[in-house]
Amino acid sequence: MLRTRLTIRLIFALLAASPVAGQDLAKPSNSVRFATFNASLNRSARGELARDLATPDDRQIRNVAEIIQRVRPDVLLINEFDFDADDASGGSVGAKRFLVNYLRHGQNGAEAIDYPHVFVPKVNTGIATGVDLDKDGRAVTDPGSRGYGNDAQGFGQFPGQYGFVIYSKFPFESSFGDFQTLLWKNVPGALLPTKPDGTPWYSPAALDVLRLSSKNHCDVAVRVGDKLIHILASHPTPPAFDGPEDRNGRRNFDEIRLWADYLTGGAKAEYLAPFVKLPPGTRVAGPETFVLMGDMNADPADGGSVVGAIQQLLDHPKIQAPPAPRSDGAAEASRLQQGANARHKGDPAVDTADFNDDSVGNLRADYVLPSRNLKVLGTGTFWPTASDPLARLVVMTPKVASSDHRLVYLDVAIP
């Protein structure tokens, strides 16, 4: 009888710690798993996320941590992770608290996970411009005030809101490029918005300060054995929350274009040279071995992005386009939710975000794209079906369990 009880306990323990039923999350041997996750670790006020992270009992944060523990990426980009830009540590307090209080503790039977290396870049969100960007007749400069985010460098009610952080099991070698301060007007042929009469939307004063990147675009490399793999991380603005001038849609297009130009190099990338670490006398060439990751806020077939926005990357000659990550949960959600989903042209199984069904519908917004010289072993999206035991981690009603985005991952052979 004792042996029987022990056996039953062992079975339940294995079930609790196992990956998603019906979705194979097993990582191939001799591989590195890269993942991006817009985890909605953002809060409405400065310091609020840091306070939530200070204790290990926040339900939403626990769910986010469990998803990460189930998928077990080796290199992980988290979009929408608030930090306080005034923090002398560069915003790493929250990133460290998430690691110490959540990731290093197994959540609901999942195995704890640790990342010895953390990279937290500065971001443009919530930095005041001092000019009226949204044309409401006032330039709001007091963080937290109504309308402040619309006049900031990137939308945010305080500096550091909607930032991002990269966790890695491999050491960061160096930061090769940081494009935070690139002005949008300095992009050759920039897709700057115009009013209905054809005149510029932004005033000369606005263009003199407005940066292209709504958060940041970073090229930071990790060393895997004797190989450097560049991580190209960003989070372009969503092509929404504007008017007929489509200022956010156009900015999204040019934010994506930045990576395309960077990888093309040469004359296309000359405007990026001041932001790249280059040996004397050399031109921007872009890395040869890389993984480009992030919430790009652009679907190939649906949604409100400018036509061809994400194709700038999907069709780029340096980028390998493996089959898009799929999930049964995404296909099921589109079928059950209907609304705007019923009008979509793209394959619902490749959606990565669960947006409002009445207006937008679910979209493919999140990408992990490898260079052509990496051997891809597999890819996927963490989106369990409703019958799956772990569907509780992604439910959207009555309260969002984790995020409106899903974690997307890519496995490549160790170089």
N, C-alpha and C positions, 0 to 999 in steps of 0.2 A: 504493500500500500504506500509506504514511504517513497519507494522508487517511482511509483505511478504519479504521485503528487509532484515529485521533482521533475519528472518528464513533462508533465503538463505545464509547470512553471517555466521550464526551458522553452517550450513551444511558444507560449505567450510572450516571453521575452524576445524571442527571435522575430515574432510577428511585429512587435512594437518597434523594433529597431530596423525592420526591413524597409526597402524602398517602396515606392508606390505600387500597389497591386495594379497590374494591367499596364504599367508604364515602366519600362526597363531603364533604370538609372545607373546601372552598373557601369563603371568606368573601365575601358579596355586596359589591359596590362601595358606597361611601358608607354603610357600616354600622359599628356598634360591637358587638364580641363580648364578652359577659359569660360567665364560667364559674365553676363551683364544682368543687372536687376535694378529696375526703378522700384525701389522698395517703399516709397512714400514715407520715408523717415523724416518728414517735415512737419513743422508745427506752426501755429499762427503767430507766435511771439518769440522774440529773442530769448534764448536760454531755456525754453520750455523742453526741447528735445534733450538737452544735457541733463535736465532734472529727471526726465522720464528714464534716461539711461543710467542714472545713478543708483537705481534699485533694480533687482532682477525680476520684477513681477508685472511689468507692463504687457498686457495680453497681445496687442498688435506687434510689439517688438519681439516677443517670444515666438509668434508665428513666423515672422520674417526670419528669425534665427533658425527655426526648425526647417524651413524651406532650404536654407543654405546648407544645413547639416545633412539633409536628405540627398541633395544633389552633390555636395562635396567638391566644389571647384577648387582648383589650385591657385588660380588668379581670378579675382572677383572685382568687378567694377560695380559700385552701388551709386546709382543716380538718386537725386532728391534726398540728400543727407545734410541736414542743417548743421552749421557750425557758426560760432560767434567770431566774426572777422576781427574783433578787438582783442581776442584771446592771444596772449603773448606766445602761446605754443603753436600758433598757426591753425587753430581749429581742430587739433588732434585730440582734445579732451573727450569729446563725444565719440570719436572713432575708437579710442582706447576703452572707453566705458562699454561700448557695444561688444567689443572683443572680450573684455574681462567678465562682464556681468551676464552676457547672453551666449556668445558663440562658444566660450570655453565651458559652458554647462549644457549637458545634453537636455534637449527639450522634448518632453513627452515620449521618451524612449529612443529618440535619435541620439547618435553618437556625437559627443562634443567635437568641435573643430577649432584649430588654432592657426593663426597667421602671424608669423614673426616679423613680417615686414608690412608697413602701412605707409601709404602716400596720400597726403591731403593737399591738393592744389588750392591756390586762391581762386576765387570766382568773382564774376561781375554782378551777380544777382544782388539787388538791394543797395548798390552803390549809387548815390545821388549824382545826377548829371547837372542839376541846376537849371535845366531848360525844360520847356513844355513840349514833351514828346508826343503826347496823345491829343493835343489840340483842344484841351478843355478850358483854355484860357488862364491856366495858372501852372507854375512850376513848383511842385511840392518837394520840399527838401527835408522835411521832418520825418524820420523813419517811424513807421507805424501809423502815420496819418492817412486818412482816406485819399486814395489816388496816388500815394507815394510810389508804389510798385510800377505804375505805368510810366513814371518819369525817371525811373532808375535805369542804369546801364543794361541790366537784365531784370525781368520782373521778379520782385521780391520786396516784402514789407520791411525787411531789415537786412543788413549786409550778412552774407553767408547763407541765407535761406535758399533751399533747393541746390545746395552744393553737391560735390561728389567725392568719393573716397575709393581708393584701390587697395585691396588686401591681397597679399601674395605669400605663398610658401617659399618663393624664390627671392633672392636679394635683388633690390633695385640697383642697377648699375649706374645710371645717370639720367638726368633730365636733358633730353636732346632738343626739345622745342617747347615753348610756352607762348601761346598766341593771345593771351588775355587782353593785351592793350592795343592790338591791331585795330585801327579805325576802319569802319565800314566803307567810308568814302575812298579809302586807299586801295580797295580791291578793284583791279582793272575791270571795267565793264560791270560794275556793281549793279545789282538789280534793285536800285533804290526806288522807294514808292513815290507815286505822284498823285496829286489831287485829280478829280474828274476833269478839270480844265487842262490837265497836262503839266501844270506847274509842280515843282518839287513839294513833297509833303513836309520834309524836314527843312527848317531854316538853316542858313549858313552857320549860325551859332551852334545849332544842334549837331550838324555834321562835323563840326570841329572837335566835338567831344565824344560822339556816339561810337562805341566800339562794336565790332562785328559779333564777337562771341557773346552770347547771352549768359554763359557761365564761364567756360574756358575750353580751349583745345590744347591737349597736352600730349607730348611724345615722350614717354618714359620707358626705359628698357629694363627687362628682367633677365637675369642670367640663368639659363637652364643648362647645367653642365658647362660646356665650353662655348655655348651658343647664346648670342644676344637675340632676344625676341622683343621688338618694340611694341609697346601698348599705345595705341592711338585712341585716346579717350575724350569723349565730349558728350554734350546733351543739348542739341540745338533747340531753339524756342519752338513751341507748338504753333502750327500755322492757323491760329484762331485768335479770338479775343481782340479783334480789330474791326475794320470797316472795309468798304469797297476798295480802299487804297492797298489792302492786303500787305500791310507793312510787316506783319509777323510771318506771313507765308513767304514773302520775298527774302526776309532775313534768314528764315529756315533754309531756303534754297542756297543762299550764299554761304551759310555756315557749313552745309554739306559740301559745297563746292571747294571750301578751303582744303579739305582733306584730299579731294581729287587733284587739285593743283599741286599740293605738297608732294603727293606720290608721283605725279607726272614730272615734276622738277623742271630744271632748265628755265627757259624764258617764262613759262607759265607760272613759275613759283618765285620769280625775282622779288615780288612785293613781300614775300615771307622771310627773306634773308635776315632782316634785323632781329628776328625772333628765334633764330635757329643757331645752335652751336656749330660753327663751320670752321674747318681748317683754313688758314689764310689762302686766298686766291682760288677758293673752290666755290661752286654754285650749289644751290639747293637741289638735291637729287631725290630726297625721300628715302626711307629705309627699304631694304629688299626683303627682310624677314620681319613680319609684323602680324598683329591681330588688331583689327579696328573694332572698337566696341562702344556701345552706348544706346541710349534711347534717342533715336534720330528723328522721332516724330514725323515720319514720312512713310506712307504705305505705297507699294508699287502700283496699285490699281485703284484704291479707294481713298476716301478722306479728303481733306482740304488742302493738301500740300500742292505747291506749284508742279505742274506736269513735268515729269522727268527728274524731279529732285533727287530721289534715292537712286535712280538709275545712274547718276553720276558716279556712284560707287559700285553698284551691282555690275555695271558694264565696263568698269575700269580695267585696263589690261594688266595691272599689277595685282588685282584682287581676284582671288579664286572664288567662284560662286558655287559652293556645294549646294545640294538640295536644301531648300529652306527648311528650317526646323518645324516639325509638325507635332500636333498633339490631338488625341481624341477628344480631350476636354474642350479645346477651342472649337472644333467642329460641332460638338454637342451644344455648346453655349450659343453659337450662332443659330442653330436650328431651333432651340427652345426660346430664345429671346426675340427672334424675328425683328420687327421694327425696321430700322435702317439696314440691318444685316441682310434682310431679304432683297435689298436693292444692290448689294455689293457685287462686283465683278470678280474679285479675287477669290482664291481658295480659302475658305474659312478655317481650314485645319492649320494654316500657317499664321493665324492671328496670334499676337502676343500681348494685347491689351484689351481689357473689357470696359469699353466706354459706353456713354449714354445711348441706349437703344433707340430712343425717339429721334435723335438728331444726328449722331455720328456713327454709332455701331462699333463693333469690334474691329481692330486694325492690326496689321503687322507694323509695329513701331520700333521694336528693339532688335539690334543686330550684333552678331559676332562674326566678323568677316576676316578670313585669313589671307595671307599672301600666297601666291601661286607655288612657292617653293616649300610649303608646309604640307605634310601628308595628313589629310583629314580622315579620322577614323569614325566619326559620328557626330551628330548634332541633335538637339532636342529642346523642347519647351516644357517647363514644369506647369502643366495644366491638367490636373486629374479630372476624370469624369465624375458626375454626381454620385455614382455608386461606389466610388473609390473611398477607402477609409480616410485618405488624406485630403478629400475634397473640402473638409472643414478649414483648410489653410487658405483657400482662395474664394470662399463664398463672399458675395457682394451685398447681401441683404440679410437681416435688417441693418447690419453694420458691416463695413468692409473688414474682413478678417486680417488682411495683410496689406495688399496694394491692388490698384486697378491694372497693374502690369504684372506680367509673369516673368520668372527667371528664364533666360535663354542661355544655353551652353553649347560649347564646341570642344570636341576631343581631337587633339592632334598627336601624332607620333612624336616621341621624344627625339629631338634632332640628334 
